Amino acid sequence: MRSFLALLALTFAAAVTPALAVDPQEQLKDPALEQRARDISAGLRCLVCQNQSIDDSDAPLAKDLRIIVRQQLEKGRTNAEVLDYVVARYGNFVLLKPPFTFNTLLLWAAPVLLIGGGLLLAARLVRRKPLEAAGAKPLTPEEQAELQALLGEKRS
């Protein structure tokens, strides 16, 4: 039982710890530049994995993007210039947090629209009149007699 709990704890720890796929050979010798590269890479999406930053991905394209970021920094580019360069090549989709522009308006508004639509639907369902109040009429004496006859036949 203890070994199972230890295995479970290790599995959980591995799941919540990012992979950090940066190869030591990719790292820059200057620690300040390397830190800038990490800061930039943390905001760039792996185009293969899509929900990971390029630092957390082992995909070849993520490695290429990490190298591009580091090459641009070695050329003396600022963080903003490096991001602009990557976005110019791959589009806003490469950013984990895309900017709020006209083209991304639906992306940013979708959660609000979905939640609002769900609340409106829920309110409409709650307000809906019960079936009896919506115009259901009581049975006529003839219908009541026919129902009693049918129920009496089934019981026999």
Residue frames as a rotation matrix with the C-alpha (Angstrom) as fourth column:
MET 1
0.571 0.821 0.000 0.00
0.821 -0.571 0.000 0.00
0.000 0.000 -1.000 0.00
ARG 2
0.435 -0.486 -0.758 2.86
0.158 -0.788 0.595 2.39
-0.886 -0.379 -0.266 0.83
SER 3
-0.647 -0.712 0.273 4.54
0.373 0.017 0.928 1.73
-0.665 0.702 0.255 -2.49
PHE 4
-0.113 0.704 0.702 1.27
0.981 -0.032 0.189 2.43
0.155 0.710 -0.687 -4.28
LEU 5
0.799 0.420 -0.430 0.89
0.523 -0.839 0.151 5.76
-0.297 -0.345 -0.890 -2.45
ALA 6
-0.013 -0.889 -0.457 4.50
0.109 -0.456 0.883 6.66
-0.994 -0.038 0.103 -3.20
LEU 7
-0.678 -0.180 0.713 3.96
0.682 0.208 0.701 5.85
-0.274 0.961 -0.018 -6.90
LEU 8
0.335 0.891 0.305 0.77
0.930 -0.365 0.045 7.91
0.151 0.268 -0.951 -6.89
ALA 9
0.659 -0.152 -0.737 2.59
0.275 -0.863 0.424 10.87
-0.700 -0.483 -0.526 -5.29
LEU 10
-0.452 -0.891 -0.038 5.41
0.212 -0.149 0.966 10.68
-0.867 0.428 0.256 -7.85
THR 11
-0.422 0.395 0.816 2.92
0.906 0.155 0.393 10.49
0.029 0.906 -0.423 -10.71
PHE 12
0.685 0.711 -0.159 1.08
0.723 -0.690 0.035 13.54
-0.084 -0.139 -0.987 -9.37
ALA 13
0.317 -0.658 -0.683 4.33
0.119 -0.687 0.717 15.47
-0.941 -0.308 -0.140 -8.93
ALA 14
-0.693 -0.585 0.422 5.37
0.451 0.105 0.886 14.64
-0.563 0.804 0.191 -12.50
ALA 15
-0.058 0.771 0.635 1.97
0.990 -0.037 0.136 15.73
0.128 0.636 -0.761 -13.81
VAL 16
0.847 0.458 -0.271 2.03
0.505 -0.851 0.141 19.16
-0.166 -0.257 -0.952 -12.16
THR 17
0.123 -0.881 -0.457 5.70
0.057 -0.454 0.889 19.90
-0.991 -0.136 -0.006 -12.92
PRO 18
0.807 0.180 -0.562 6.36
-0.507 -0.276 -0.816 21.27
-0.302 0.944 -0.131 -16.42
ALA 19
0.842 -0.449 0.300 8.59
0.518 0.828 -0.213 19.22
-0.153 0.335 0.930 -18.66
LEU 20
0.612 -0.610 -0.503 10.92
-0.484 -0.792 0.373 22.10
-0.626 0.015 -0.780 -19.56
ALA 21
0.802 -0.167 0.574 12.15
0.461 0.783 -0.417 20.57
-0.380 0.599 0.705 -22.77
VAL 22
0.819 -0.550 -0.163 14.94
-0.564 -0.720 -0.405 23.10
0.105 0.424 -0.899 -23.29
ASP 23
0.748 -0.641 -0.175 18.05
0.579 0.758 -0.300 21.20
0.325 0.123 0.938 -24.28
PRO 24
0.558 -0.587 -0.586 21.19
0.384 -0.444 0.810 22.38
-0.736 -0.677 -0.022 -22.45
GLN 25
-0.424 -0.742 0.520 22.89
0.814 -0.060 0.578 22.81
-0.397 0.668 0.629 -25.85
GLU 26
0.163 0.583 0.796 20.22
0.815 -0.535 0.225 25.38
0.557 0.612 -0.562 -26.80
GLN 27
0.747 0.239 -0.620 20.85
0.623 -0.576 0.529 27.55
-0.231 -0.781 -0.580 -23.75
LEU 28
0.645 -0.492 0.584 22.70
0.048 -0.737 -0.674 30.79
0.762 0.463 -0.452 -24.13
LYS 29
-0.158 -0.827 -0.540 25.94
0.766 0.243 -0.596 31.34
0.624 -0.507 0.595 -22.23
ASP 30
-0.838 -0.069 0.541 24.83
-0.174 -0.906 -0.386 34.75
0.516 -0.418 0.747 -20.97
PRO 31
-0.735 0.567 -0.372 22.42
0.670 0.519 -0.531 34.12
-0.108 -0.639 -0.761 -18.05
ALA 32
-0.492 0.563 -0.664 20.62
-0.141 -0.804 -0.577 37.43
-0.859 -0.190 0.475 -18.60
LEU 33
-0.545 0.266 -0.795 19.95
-0.836 -0.106 0.538 36.62
0.059 0.958 0.281 -22.28
GLU 34
-0.858 0.218 -0.466 18.90
0.155 0.973 0.171 33.09
0.490 0.075 -0.868 -21.35
GLN 35
-0.656 0.643 -0.396 16.42
0.488 -0.040 -0.872 34.45
-0.576 -0.765 -0.287 -18.82
ARG 36
-0.401 0.497 -0.769 15.01
-0.650 -0.746 -0.144 36.81
-0.646 0.443 0.622 -21.46
ALA 37
-0.713 0.109 -0.692 14.70
-0.544 0.537 0.645 33.86
0.442 0.837 -0.324 -23.85
ARG 38
-0.840 0.409 -0.356 12.82
0.529 0.765 -0.367 31.91
0.123 -0.497 -0.859 -21.16
ASP 39
-0.534 0.653 -0.537 10.52
0.058 -0.605 -0.794 34.85
-0.844 -0.455 0.285 -20.50
ILE 40
-0.414 0.344 -0.843 9.71
-0.883 -0.375 0.281 35.18
-0.220 0.861 0.459 -24.21
SER 41
-0.797 0.024 -0.603 9.35
-0.271 0.879 0.393 31.41
0.540 0.477 -0.694 -24.71
ALA 42
-0.860 0.497 -0.117 6.90
0.342 0.391 -0.855 31.14
-0.379 -0.775 -0.506 -21.80
GLY 43
-0.179 0.829 -0.530 4.44
-0.308 -0.559 -0.770 33.25
-0.934 0.025 0.356 -23.81
LEU 44
-0.373 -0.007 -0.928 4.83
-0.928 0.021 0.373 31.38
0.016 1.000 -0.014 -27.10
ARG 45
0.488 0.688 0.537 2.56
-0.628 0.704 -0.332 28.46
-0.606 -0.176 0.775 -27.98
CYS 46
-0.710 -0.571 0.412 3.89
-0.154 0.697 0.700 25.21
-0.687 0.434 -0.583 -29.37
LEU 47
-0.277 0.623 -0.732 2.14
-0.949 -0.297 0.106 25.01
-0.152 0.724 0.673 -32.73
VAL 48
-0.573 0.055 -0.818 2.12
-0.262 0.933 0.246 21.20
0.776 0.356 -0.520 -32.54
CYS 49
-0.771 0.214 -0.600 0.99
0.607 0.531 -0.591 20.73
0.192 -0.820 -0.540 -28.92
GLN 50
-0.231 0.650 0.724 -1.07
0.305 -0.658 0.688 23.95
0.924 0.379 -0.046 -28.88
ASN 51
0.809 0.552 0.200 -1.62
0.009 -0.351 0.936 24.09
0.587 -0.756 -0.289 -25.10
GLN 52
0.553 -0.720 -0.418 2.02
0.750 0.213 0.626 24.16
-0.362 -0.660 0.658 -24.07
SER 53
0.729 -0.450 -0.517 4.64
-0.491 -0.869 0.065 26.82
-0.478 0.206 -0.854 -24.24
ILE 54
0.710 -0.509 -0.487 7.60
-0.334 0.365 -0.869 26.12
0.620 0.779 0.089 -26.48
ASP 55
-0.271 -0.816 0.511 9.75
-0.892 0.013 -0.452 25.70
0.362 -0.578 -0.731 -23.35
ASP 56
-0.106 0.330 0.938 7.53
-0.735 0.609 -0.297 22.82
-0.669 -0.721 0.178 -22.18
SER 57
0.833 0.550 -0.068 7.30
-0.419 0.545 -0.726 21.03
-0.362 0.633 0.684 -25.52
ASP 58
-0.082 -0.849 0.523 9.57
-0.029 0.526 0.850 18.37
-0.996 0.054 -0.067 -27.00
ALA 59
0.744 0.447 0.497 8.19
0.453 0.209 -0.867 18.89
-0.491 0.870 -0.047 -30.52
PRO 60
-0.185 -0.875 0.447 10.77
0.955 -0.052 0.293 19.68
-0.233 0.481 0.845 -33.21
LEU 61
0.137 0.293 0.946 8.91
0.597 -0.787 0.157 22.86
0.791 0.543 -0.283 -34.20
ALA 62
0.979 0.191 -0.073 9.04
0.163 -0.517 0.840 24.07
0.123 -0.835 -0.537 -30.59
LYS 63
0.309 -0.942 -0.130 12.79
0.692 0.129 0.710 23.47
-0.652 -0.310 0.692 -30.58
ASP 64
-0.241 -0.361 0.901 13.10
0.921 -0.379 0.094 25.48
0.308 0.852 0.423 -33.81
LEU 65
0.589 0.538 0.603 11.13
0.312 -0.839 0.445 28.34
0.746 -0.074 -0.662 -32.24
ARG 66
0.870 -0.339 -0.359 13.33
0.325 -0.153 0.933 28.29
-0.371 -0.928 -0.023 -29.13
ILE 67
-0.101 -0.955 0.279 16.40
0.891 0.038 0.452 28.51
-0.442 0.294 0.847 -31.36
ILE 68
0.003 0.187 0.982 14.87
0.732 -0.670 0.125 31.39
0.681 0.719 -0.139 -33.37
VAL 69
0.926 0.373 0.063 14.15
0.216 -0.658 0.721 33.30
0.310 -0.654 -0.690 -30.15
ARG 70
0.579 -0.768 -0.273 17.72
0.444 0.016 0.896 32.82
-0.684 -0.640 0.350 -28.94
GLN 71
-0.227 -0.652 0.724 19.20
0.972 -0.106 0.209 33.79
-0.059 0.751 0.658 -32.31
GLN 72
0.363 0.447 0.818 17.16
0.523 -0.824 0.218 36.99
0.771 0.348 -0.533 -32.36
LEU 73
0.984 -0.029 -0.175 18.29
0.144 -0.444 0.884 37.85
-0.104 -0.895 -0.433 -28.84
GLU 74
0.194 -0.980 0.047 21.93
0.726 0.176 0.665 37.26
-0.660 -0.095 0.745 -29.80
LYS 75
-0.167 -0.192 0.967 21.44
0.893 -0.446 0.066 39.73
0.419 0.874 0.246 -32.65
GLY 76
-0.938 -0.277 -0.209 20.61
0.346 -0.793 -0.501 42.36
-0.027 -0.542 0.840 -30.03
ARG 77
-0.390 0.875 0.287 16.84
0.071 -0.282 0.957 42.49
0.918 0.393 0.048 -30.58
THR 78
-0.683 0.284 0.673 14.55
-0.729 -0.327 -0.602 43.60
0.049 -0.901 0.430 -27.76
ASN 79
-0.770 0.460 0.443 11.90
0.169 0.816 -0.553 41.27
-0.616 -0.351 -0.706 -26.34
ALA 80
0.224 0.902 -0.368 9.19
-0.184 -0.332 -0.925 43.14
-0.957 0.275 0.091 -28.26
GLU 81
0.015 -0.292 -0.956 11.17
-0.983 -0.181 0.039 42.89
-0.184 0.939 -0.290 -31.51
VAL 82
-0.936 -0.347 0.055 11.64
-0.338 0.933 0.125 39.15
-0.094 0.098 -0.991 -31.01
LEU 83
-0.393 0.873 0.289 7.91
0.279 0.413 -0.867 38.67
-0.876 -0.260 -0.406 -30.39
ASP 84
0.340 0.500 -0.797 7.07
-0.570 -0.564 -0.597 40.80
-0.748 0.657 0.094 -33.44
TYR 85
-0.463 -0.614 -0.639 9.45
-0.885 0.287 0.366 38.69
-0.041 0.735 -0.677 -35.54
VAL 86
-0.951 0.119 0.286 7.88
0.072 0.982 -0.172 35.40
-0.301 -0.143 -0.943 -34.40
VAL 87
-0.063 0.995 -0.081 4.32
0.175 -0.069 -0.982 36.73
-0.982 -0.076 -0.170 -34.81
ALA 88
0.091 0.045 -0.995 5.16
-0.848 -0.521 -0.102 38.01
-0.523 0.852 -0.009 -38.31
ARG 89
-0.751 -0.463 -0.471 6.25
-0.644 0.669 0.370 34.49
0.143 0.581 -0.801 -39.27
TYR 90
-0.916 0.306 -0.259 3.59
0.338 0.937 -0.088 32.41
0.216 -0.168 -0.962 -37.48
GLY 91
-0.168 0.904 0.393 0.68
0.052 -0.390 0.919 34.78
0.984 0.175 0.019 -36.76
ASN 92
-0.174 0.186 0.967 -1.04
-0.866 -0.497 -0.060 35.67
0.470 -0.847 0.247 -33.49
PHE 93
0.780 0.520 -0.348 -1.86
-0.338 0.818 0.465 32.00
0.527 -0.246 0.814 -32.91
VAL 94
0.042 -0.859 -0.511 1.72
0.374 0.488 -0.789 31.46
0.927 -0.157 0.342 -31.74
LEU 95
-0.639 -0.228 0.734 1.01
-0.492 -0.613 -0.619 33.67
0.591 -0.757 0.279 -28.70
LEU 96
-0.725 0.381 -0.574 -0.42
0.621 0.723 -0.304 31.91
0.299 -0.577 -0.760 -25.65
LYS 97
-0.057 0.702 -0.710 -2.25
0.635 -0.523 -0.568 35.16
-0.770 -0.483 -0.416 -24.83
PRO 98
-0.321 -0.067 0.945 -3.28
0.914 -0.281 0.291 36.70
0.246 0.957 0.151 -28.15
PRO 99
-0.973 -0.067 -0.219 -3.79
0.129 -0.951 -0.281 40.48
-0.189 -0.301 0.935 -28.22
PHE 100
-0.052 0.994 -0.099 -7.25
0.600 -0.048 -0.799 42.00
-0.798 -0.101 -0.594 -28.08
THR 101
-0.883 -0.185 -0.431 -7.82
-0.236 -0.618 0.750 43.09
-0.405 0.764 0.502 -31.69
PHE 102
-0.019 0.909 -0.417 -10.75
-0.955 -0.140 -0.260 43.09
-0.295 0.393 0.871 -34.09
ASN 103
-0.119 -0.094 -0.988 -9.58
-0.671 0.741 0.010 39.73
0.732 0.664 -0.151 -35.47
THR 104
-0.779 -0.229 -0.584 -9.55
0.214 0.779 -0.589 38.13
0.590 -0.584 -0.558 -32.01
LEU 105
-0.583 0.613 0.532 -12.74
-0.776 -0.613 -0.144 39.78
0.238 -0.498 0.834 -30.74
LEU 106
0.439 0.794 -0.420 -14.79
-0.627 0.606 0.491 36.59
0.644 0.048 0.764 -31.06
LEU 107
-0.088 -0.583 -0.808 -12.08
0.323 0.750 -0.577 34.61
0.942 -0.312 0.122 -29.30
TRP 108
-0.946 -0.313 0.091 -12.19
0.044 -0.399 -0.916 36.96
0.323 -0.862 0.391 -26.32
ALA 109
-0.469 0.841 0.268 -15.98
-0.878 -0.478 -0.035 37.38
0.099 -0.252 0.963 -26.34
ALA 110
-0.236 0.409 -0.882 -16.85
-0.315 0.826 0.467 33.68
0.919 0.388 -0.066 -26.74
PRO 111
-0.762 -0.020 -0.647 -16.72
0.526 0.562 -0.638 32.79
0.377 -0.827 -0.418 -23.02
VAL 112
-0.858 0.471 -0.208 -18.93
-0.211 -0.690 -0.692 35.75
-0.469 -0.550 0.691 -22.10
LEU 113
-0.371 0.741 -0.560 -21.38
-0.894 -0.122 0.432 34.95
0.252 0.661 0.707 -24.91
LEU 114
-0.404 0.182 -0.897 -21.56
-0.015 0.978 0.206 31.26
0.915 0.097 -0.392 -23.98
ILE 115
-0.855 0.083 -0.513 -22.08
0.519 0.161 -0.839 31.93
0.013 -0.984 -0.180 -20.27
GLY 116
-0.750 0.599 -0.281 -24.64
-0.495 -0.790 -0.361 34.65
-0.438 -0.132 0.889 -20.99
GLY 117
-0.339 0.622 -0.706 -26.50
-0.740 0.287 0.608 32.42
0.581 0.728 0.363 -23.43
GLY 118
-0.585 0.065 -0.808 -26.54
0.346 0.921 -0.177 29.59
0.733 -0.383 -0.561 -20.89
LEU 119
-0.903 0.253 -0.348 -27.91
0.254 -0.339 -0.906 31.89
-0.348 -0.906 0.242 -18.20
LEU 120
-0.562 0.728 -0.393 -30.63
-0.813 -0.573 0.102 33.18
-0.151 0.377 0.914 -20.53
LEU 121
-0.338 0.406 -0.849 -31.60
-0.370 0.773 0.516 29.62
0.866 0.488 -0.111 -21.46
ALA 122
-0.753 0.020 -0.658 -31.69
0.549 0.570 -0.611 28.59
0.363 -0.821 -0.440 -17.80
ALA 123
-0.853 0.459 -0.251 -33.84
-0.178 -0.706 -0.686 31.62
-0.491 -0.540 0.683 -16.90
ARG 124
-0.422 0.715 -0.558 -36.23
-0.866 -0.137 0.480 30.85
0.267 0.686 0.677 -19.72
LEU 125
-0.416 0.232 -0.879 -36.59
0.059 0.972 0.228 27.24
0.907 0.043 -0.418 -18.62
VAL 126
-0.870 0.083 -0.486 -37.21
0.491 0.072 -0.868 28.28
-0.037 -0.994 -0.103 -15.01
ARG 127
-0.737 0.596 -0.318 -39.88
-0.483 -0.794 -0.369 30.79
-0.472 -0.119 0.873 -16.06
ARG 128
-0.744 0.463 -0.482 -41.68
-0.300 0.413 0.860 28.29
0.597 0.785 -0.168 -18.27
LYS 129
-0.070 0.827 0.558 -45.21
-0.996 -0.089 0.006 27.66
0.055 -0.556 0.830 -17.03
PRO 130
-0.677 -0.073 0.732 -46.05
-0.276 0.948 -0.161 24.20
-0.682 -0.311 -0.662 -15.72
LEU 131
-0.963 0.263 0.055 -47.98
0.173 0.450 0.876 21.99
0.206 0.853 -0.479 -18.12
GLU 132
-0.263 0.922 -0.285 -51.24
0.952 0.199 -0.235 22.37
-0.160 -0.333 -0.929 -16.18
ALA 133
0.060 0.262 -0.963 -51.10
0.285 -0.929 -0.235 26.15
-0.957 -0.260 -0.131 -16.24
ALA 134
-0.806 -0.465 -0.365 -50.24
-0.203 -0.362 0.910 26.16
-0.555 0.808 0.198 -19.95
GLY 135
-0.329 0.763 -0.556 -53.79
-0.944 -0.272 0.185 25.26
-0.011 0.586 0.810 -20.95
ALA 136
-0.906 0.085 -0.414 -54.32
0.037 0.992 0.121 21.60
0.421 0.095 -0.902 -20.06
LYS 137
-0.208 0.927 0.314 -58.09
-0.841 -0.333 0.426 21.13
0.499 -0.176 0.849 -19.58
PRO 138
-0.536 0.103 0.838 -59.70
-0.580 0.676 -0.454 18.73
-0.613 -0.730 -0.302 -17.13
LEU 139
-0.984 0.169 0.053 -61.29
0.163 0.754 0.636 15.60
0.067 0.634 -0.770 -18.60
THR 140
-0.363 0.931 0.029 -64.91
-0.826 -0.336 0.454 15.76
0.432 0.140 0.891 -19.61
PRO 141
0.048 0.450 0.892 -67.32
-0.795 0.558 -0.238 13.32
-0.605 -0.697 0.384 -17.93
GLU 142
0.929 0.288 -0.234 -67.34
-0.370 0.679 -0.634 11.18
-0.024 0.675 0.737 -21.10
GLU 143
0.238 -0.929 -0.283 -63.51
-0.454 0.151 -0.878 11.06
0.859 0.337 -0.385 -21.20
GLN 144
-0.384 -0.325 0.864 -63.43
-0.923 0.105 -0.370 10.27
0.030 -0.940 -0.340 -17.47
ALA 145
0.511 0.661 0.549 -65.86
-0.635 0.721 -0.277 7.37
-0.579 -0.207 0.788 -17.96
GLU 146
0.864 -0.239 -0.443 -63.83
-0.273 0.517 -0.811 6.04
0.423 0.822 0.382 -20.90
LEU 147
-0.165 -0.969 0.182 -60.64
-0.688 -0.019 -0.725 6.23
0.706 -0.245 -0.664 -18.85
GLN 148
-0.188 0.162 0.969 -62.27
-0.898 0.372 -0.236 4.35
-0.398 -0.914 0.075 -15.96
ALA 149
0.851 0.520 0.069 -63.51
-0.432 0.769 -0.472 1.70
-0.298 0.372 0.879 -18.37
LEU 150
0.535 -0.734 -0.419 -60.02
-0.334 0.271 -0.903 1.27
0.776 0.623 -0.100 -19.85
LEU 151
-0.410 -0.717 0.564 -58.40
-0.808 -0.001 -0.589 1.09
0.423 -0.697 -0.579 -16.44
GLY 152
0.194 0.572 0.797 -61.03
-0.817 0.544 -0.192 -1.39
-0.544 -0.613 0.573 -15.24
GLU 153
0.927 0.145 -0.345 -60.36
-0.340 0.709 -0.617 -3.64
0.155 0.690 0.707 -18.27
LYS 154
0.126 -0.972 -0.200 -56.63
-0.459 0.122 -0.880 -3.69
0.880 0.202 -0.431 -17.62
ARG 155
-0.398 -0.238 0.886 -57.09
-0.917 0.083 -0.390 -4.60
0.019 -0.968 -0.252 -13.96
SER 156
0.566 0.744 0.355 -59.33
-0.736 0.650 -0.187 -7.56
-0.370 -0.156 0.916 -14.80
